[in-house]
Amino acid sequence: ATAGLVATSGNAMVELNAETDFVAKNEQFIALAEELAVLADATKPADAAAFAATDAGDGATVAEKISGLAAIIGEKLELGRVAVLEGKGKVATYLHRRASDLPPAVGVLIEFEGEGEEEVARTVAMQVAAMRPRYLTREDVPADVVAKEREIAEAAAREEGKPEQAISKIVDGKVNAFYKDFVLLDQPSVTEQKKSVKQVLDEAGLTVTRFAHIEIGA
């Protein structure tokens, strides 16, 4: 689906998909998404499939409620991704609208700990929306993904005829560049570009423990 919206409530975030922007800004559609976000925060489903089968009141499941509204609106509606950050930390939220007349199409939840400035956690949520990291830390990157990056970098260096003794350094450089692109804590901060996100968080006395990112159409 290329249209829809992301709604948040507390520690939960829900994606509700539609086929057109016209429906995405329909008041009933927006109200249902917001109602589902509140329900997800209360019931803390393990995943979207579990949430679809959750009782949404009036004797209907979440899936049935969505189907019911689809029948009224006359367009296919679908439950997308569901994220619940159920940890000990606090949660910062950021929602981004692609156009002023459309509901939010990008949502981020950041779970964090520490007594520092909470506003910094929100700027990190904005960072996730803008820079789309896939992992929180280097340790979260699967070993096979790192191995593949090393393999590609090594093959490219050999193809370019780089001297043998320089290859391992070149490969390390490429892997570090991969981390800067896709690991949140390694990314240059969008607010203070000479610092990494980790440095900004450390200075603020905060630790990010998890994040969730949902973007319509991505």
C-alpha positions in Angstrom: 0.0 0.0 0.0 1.3 3.4 -0.9 -1.2 5.4 1.3 -2.3 5.2 4.9 -1.1 6.6 8.2 0.9 5.8 11.3 -0.7 6.4 14.7 0.9 6.2 18.1 -0.3 5.9 21.7 2.0 5.5 24.7 4.5 2.8 23.9 2.7 1.5 20.7 2.6 2.4 17.1 0.2 1.1 14.4 0.2 1.3 10.6 -3.1 1.4 8.8 -2.9 1.1 5.0 -5.3 2.4 2.4 -5.1 2.6 -1.4 -5.4 6.4 -1.8 -4.5 9.6 0.0 -8.1 10.6 -0.3 -9.1 7.8 2.1 -5.9 8.3 4.3 -7.3 11.7 5.3 -10.9 10.4 5.9 -11.9 11.3 9.4 -13.3 7.8 10.1 -10.1 6.2 8.9 -7.9 8.5 11.1 -10.2 7.8 14.1 -9.9 4.1 13.6 -6.1 4.2 13.4 -5.9 6.3 16.6 -8.3 3.9 18.4 -6.2 0.9 17.3 -3.0 2.6 18.6 -4.7 3.0 22.0 -5.8 -0.7 21.9 -2.2 -1.8 20.9 -0.8 0.1 23.9 -3.3 -1.5 26.2 -3.0 -5.1 24.9 0.7 -5.1 23.9 0.4 -7.7 21.0 3.4 -9.7 20.0 3.0 -8.8 16.3 0.5 -7.6 13.7 -1.1 -11.1 13.3 -1.8 -11.3 17.0 -3.2 -7.8 17.0 -5.5 -8.5 14.0 -7.1 -11.3 16.1 -7.4 -9.1 19.2 -10.9 -8.2 20.5 -11.6 -4.6 19.6 -14.9 -4.3 21.4 -18.5 -4.6 20.1 -17.8 -8.4 19.6 -15.4 -7.7 16.7 -11.7 -8.3 16.2 -9.3 -5.7 15.0 -9.3 -7.3 11.5 -13.2 -7.3 11.5 -13.3 -3.6 12.5 -10.9 -2.7 9.6 -13.0 -4.8 7.2 -16.2 -3.1 8.4 -14.8 0.4 7.7 -13.5 -0.8 4.3 -17.0 -1.8 3.4 -18.4 1.6 4.4 -15.6 3.6 2.6 -15.5 1.3 -0.4 -11.7 0.8 -0.5 -9.4 -2.0 0.6 -7.9 -1.2 4.0 -5.2 -3.2 5.7 -3.5 -3.4 9.0 0.2 -2.9 8.4 3.0 -3.2 11.0 2.5 -2.9 14.7 5.3 -2.0 17.1 5.2 -2.0 20.9 8.2 -1.1 23.0 7.5 -2.7 26.3 10.6 -2.2 28.4 11.7 -0.4 31.5 12.6 2.9 29.8 10.7 5.9 28.8 9.5 6.3 25.2 9.9 9.4 22.9 7.7 9.6 19.8 8.0 11.4 16.5 5.4 11.5 13.7 6.2 13.1 10.3 3.7 14.3 7.7 4.8 14.3 4.1 2.2 17.0 3.3 0.2 19.3 5.6 -3.2 18.0 4.5 -2.2 14.3 5.0 -2.0 12.4 8.3 1.5 11.2 9.5 3.1 8.7 7.1 6.2 8.1 9.2 6.4 7.2 12.9 9.3 6.5 15.3 9.3 5.3 18.8 12.6 5.6 20.8 12.9 3.7 24.1 15.5 5.4 26.4 16.9 5.5 29.9 18.6 8.1 31.9 17.8 11.4 33.7 19.1 13.7 30.9 17.1 16.0 28.6 14.2 14.1 27.1 14.1 16.6 24.2 17.4 14.9 23.0 15.6 11.6 22.7 13.0 13.3 20.5 15.7 14.7 18.2 17.1 11.1 17.9 13.6 10.0 16.9 13.6 12.6 14.2 17.1 11.3 13.2 15.6 7.8 12.7 12.8 9.2 10.5 15.3 11.2 8.3 18.2 8.8 8.1 16.4 5.4 8.3 19.0 3.4 10.4 18.3 -0.4 10.4 20.2 -1.2 13.6 20.7 0.4 17.0 24.3 -0.8 17.6 27.1 -2.5 15.6 26.4 -5.7 17.6 22.8 -5.8 16.3 24.1 -6.1 12.7 23.9 -9.8 11.7 27.3 -11.4 11.1 26.3 -12.5 7.6 25.4 -8.9 6.7 28.9 -7.7 7.8 30.6 -10.6 6.0 28.7 -9.7 2.8 29.8 -6.1 3.1 33.4 -7.2 3.6 33.2 -9.5 0.6 31.8 -6.8 -1.7 34.4 -4.3 -0.5 37.3 -6.8 -1.0 36.1 -7.8 -4.5 35.8 -4.1 -5.5 39.3 -3.3 -4.1 40.9 -6.2 -6.0 39.0 -5.2 -9.2 40.4 -1.7 -8.9 43.9 -3.2 -8.6 44.6 -2.0 -5.1 47.9 -3.3 -3.6 47.4 -6.4 -1.5 48.7 -4.8 1.7 46.2 -2.0 1.5 43.1 -4.2 1.0 42.3 -5.0 4.6 42.5 -1.3 5.5 40.2 -0.4 2.6 37.7 -3.2 3.6 37.7 -1.9 7.2 37.0 1.6 5.9 34.0 0.4 3.8 32.6 -1.6 6.7 32.9 1.5 9.0 31.1 3.5 6.3 28.3 0.9 6.3 28.0 1.3 10.1 27.8 5.1 9.7 24.9 4.7 7.2 22.8 2.0 8.9 23.7 1.9 12.7 21.8 4.6 14.6 24.5 5.2 17.3 27.3 5.4 14.6 25.4 7.9 12.4 26.5 11.5 12.3 23.9 13.4 14.3 21.5 15.5 12.2 21.5 18.2 14.9 25.3 18.2 15.5 27.0 16.8 12.5 30.5 16.7 13.9 29.3 14.3 16.6 27.8 10.8 16.3 24.4 10.1 17.7 26.1 8.1 20.6 28.2 11.2 21.5 25.1 13.4 21.6 23.2 10.9 23.8 26.2 10.4 26.1 26.5 14.2 26.6 22.8 14.4 27.4 23.1 11.5 29.9 20.7 9.2 27.9 21.0 5.7 26.6 18.7 4.5 23.8 17.7 0.8 24.4 15.5 0.2 21.3 13.7 1.9 18.5 10.9 1.2 16.1 10.4 2.9 12.7 7.4 2.6 10.4 7.1 4.4 7.1 4.1 4.1 4.7 5.2 2.5 1.4 8.7 1.5 2.7 
